[in-house]
Amino acid sequence: MAGSADDLPSAKVISAAPDEDPETKWLRETYRPDEPNLTVRGVIAGILIGAVMCLSNIYVFFKTGWSLGVTLTACISAFAVFRLLHWVRLVRRPLGMLENNALTTVASGAGYMTAGGNASAFGALLMITTVRPSQIGMVAWFAVISALGVFAAIPIKRQLINKEALPFPTGTATAETLRLIHGGGGKGDKGSGAVIALAIAGVFGALLGYARDWMRLFKDSFGGDWFTLAGAPIGKWTLSFRAEVVQIGAGALMSWRTGWTLLLGAILNYAVLAPALYREGQIADITYKGILNWTLWPGAAILVGAGLTQFALDYKSLGRAFSGLGSMFDRSKRNANTGIAAVESPEWWFPAGFMILSPLIILLMVIMFQIPWWAAVVALPLAIIMGFVAARVTGETDVTPTKALGPVTQAVYGVITPGNMTGNIMSANVTGGIGLHAADLLTTLKTGWLLGAKPRHQLYAQLFGVLAGSVMIVVMFDLIIDPSVLGTEEWPAPSCAVWAGVSKTFVDGIGSLPESAQIATLVGLALGVAMALIEKFAPKHIKSFLPSAFGLGLGMVVPGSSSIMMFIGAGIAELLRRKAPDYVGYVIPVASGLIAGESLMGSAIQIATRVFGLTPG
């Protein structure tokens, strides 16, 4: 903001402010100790909203392979629910901004249990092994892994958020959204607009799903018979439009670059590569599963190659992550600011949590997945180190690198426990799960730091959320997903297919694949590495024109129809950014509403048919 000459003395003070300890400044200027943070009603509401988000995300994840964030949708939904309850006089006190932040932390802990580090491993386990763990065992498994991830965030929170001020883009966006909807800066009317947009989109998505899946008023896909390709309708090659707004919504939340690369990957895979393979007899039948049996390998190789290369190229972050570990053991640095130490979670909670939870994780690995105890012991320090690295990468890029962390662990266990497919998959779940939940808590802690919330309350909130979410993900998965159809066009589960493929390769060796698939895997790996290198070193002004390695790889493992619909969603969002920037703020609530409405209706129909035996139509 520009100022007059009379403002110069204060300008001198402001210019000196950066030399002040950021924690001291935060305690004086931002921290709000007297406002409600974690409340009983907030925990209850957070668990309920988290349950809704968990159900929605299970549906979306196994349809698209995309792990959707929870915080933005949760905070808008909580604001809407409490405004309605206050209007009908069922609650006396409106939901406060910091109370909503804590509530959103609970919801995120529960709803994000479905992200790649957990759901990918769980789905892969069911797809390619005969292991069927008990519900109680899997609840315990997810609970201890996610709780250890929460405690792993404690020793690095002050360094990454308080001191270095890493952006954690989703956490920052959530803070801005909370300020907006709770009337920060006199903009409360925009908060109401976001709520209305979310509600209308949600109702539309639900009605569409009901009319399509229950009333059977129209088919779920169309356009598949408009043209033929290699003597078959293009729909058989999975190239069609789908009457699914959940995929349009998912596309709208992606970048435009990822969206158009998905379409490119689908065209190359299903319109060029698959017909050629079919003519040569490499593909036995023209179905999604038949095509995926071959194209999974180069697609997964692109994802792994790009993920590991980007991970290695970010050597500065890696160096900072490992050099920052020493500060955990330097008491003088930890307690230099006694004021902030009284507010933050005590750092001794991390070793205490590690000592309590580690034996439980090792015991479950041995009993449930037949992993030798000594190999299980190796997983824990590896997972903690990877968790620290994942947290920093998330803070700097907003991407939790499960595509890199999982294969690293899978490679290690392919060597130390050869032939153990179950152990290979679930040991990687330890690494991915701990990194996932450490990064998730730090993302919400970034929101709290910007708003002046109590860090300890957010840690408690995250624990409430992940413990509830551990029950939700197992029970809800069994309610709506039939494991026998994972990997089909009905439930493509592309991330699970990739996770399973990587484990199979490390366990059986690449020599177990057909020769053509071996060559394609090596080509895909090289392509992923090359694309990551080009993206890293290309001039900034051309990066937006380069295809995304992750979009290309994913486009080869999801059905072509999914890529087409996500491309449409990404295109609509990009058109709004360029032609109608005043409406860009509605992209997230509308996309979230479409996803929530259709996925919840779809889940309800799955439960009605699978559990209660009701018949649609």
Disulfide bonds with the S-S distance in Angstrom:
none
